[in-house]
Amino acid sequence: MKHICKTRIGDDYMFKNKVVLVTGSSRGIGRAIAYAFAANGASVIINAHSNKDALINTYNEFTAKGFNCHYIQADVSNYEEVSNMINETYSYYKKIDVLVNNAGISHIGLFSDLLVSDWNSIMSTNTTSLFNCCRNVVPNMISLKQGSIINISSIWGITGASCEVAYSASKGAVNAFTKALARELGPSNIRVNAIACGVIETDMNLWLNAEEKTALTDEITLMKFGKPEDVAKLALFLASDSSDFITGQIITLDGGMI
């Protein structure tokens, strides 16, 4: 396979011999999560849809560090493309131990201005993608009687956000999906959790001007934005044996904002 690089990993690495798929991982939170797992010995599949150049750049950076990495360009809102991505992964790795559903988009604007196409795009990318990925990964996890699924959500899925109705609705659905699937898969020793992110320094916040950033920072108890690495550290914990009694949880990571 031309997109794979393997290296010897020491026995002290937490995720040695584990296979991790992170969707939407060419940049931002997804990239930080993929990096953290790879740095801890996992074989990591990174994924993106529209920005192939960023995906390849991330792959090149990872393999230059000796990480076990493979990249697959696929639209996670498209069931057939997800099925092909999972089958390609199984053809080489035979399993997926950890699935991180990170791919997502946002939309800022008044509800009265929201187009049907905007609504459908947000729902398919943020919510239907979870069904697509989990539906393809869960049967293998059940057969192995183990696995961890981590869904990247948002605090707006808990409280709702003005001018982000569609985004808030999609993340509220992610939270309900997480709780329900955790109950169903628990007997098979598969844990399902979500990270409800607050304000994280990513491209999603580039539209904020200096004054808006200051006002938003004032609403956060810790008086700072989170970093993608903060999300990655929590994802590592939720996928590790240290959290083997945690499932069905929506864990807020927001610096005390709500």
Residue, then its C-alpha position, 0 to 999 in steps of 0.5 A: m500500500k503506497h500510503i503507509c509507513k511502518t516503524r518499530i514502536g516500543d512496548d511502553y507506548m500506550f496504544k501499541n498494536k491499536v488501530v485508530l480512525v480519526t475523521g476530519s483529521s487533516r487539520g485542527i482538532g482532528r489533526a491534534i487527536a490523530y497526532a496524539f494517538a500516533a505519538n503513543g504508538a497507534s496505527v492511525i488512519i487520517n481522513a478528509h474530504s475536500n482538502k486533499d493537499a492538507l491531508i497529504n501534508t499531514y500524512n507527510e508530517f506524520t510519516a516523517k516522524g516515523f508514525n504508522c499512518h495511512y490517509i484516505q480521502a472520503d466524504v463521511s456524509n456519504y455512506e458508500e464512501v465511508s463503507n469503502m474507507i472502512n473496508e480499505t482499512y480492514s484490508y490492511y489492519k483487520k480491525i479498528d480499535v478506536l473510532v473518533n468521529n471528528a468531522g464537522i462544519s458550522h454555520i453562523g447566521l440568523f435562523s430566518d436566513l438559513l437555507v434548506s441546503d445549509w441545514n441539510s449540509i450541516m446535518s449530513t456532515n455533523t450527524t449522519s456521518l456518525f451513523n455512516c461511520c459507526r454502522n460500518v465499524v460497530p460489527n467488527m468491534i462487536s465480533l472482537k468484544q472491544g472498542s472505543i467510539i469518541n464523538i466530538s460534540s459541542i457545548w452548543g449541543i447542550t445549551g444551544a447558541s443564538c445564530e447557530v441553530a442548525y449547528s446546535a441541533s446537529k450537536g444535540a443529536v450527536n449527544a443523544f446518539t452517543k448516549a443511546l449507542a453506549r447503552e446498546l453496545g455496553p454489553s459487547n464491551i464497547r464504550v461510546n463517549a462524546i467530548a463537548c468542546g467549548v471555544i477551541e483555537t481552530d479555523m472555525n473561529l477565524w471569523l472573530n475579530a479582536e473585540e469579539k475574541t476578547a468578549l468571548t474570552d471574558e465568558i470563559t472561567l479560565m480566561k482563555f480559549g482551549k487548544p486542539e491538544d486539550v481535546a486530544k489529551l481527553a480523547l486519549f484518556l477516553a480511549s485508554d484503559s484508565s477510563d474503562f468504566i466510563t461510557g455514555q458520557i458527554i464530557t464538557l471541555d470548555g474552561g468553565m464556560i457553562 
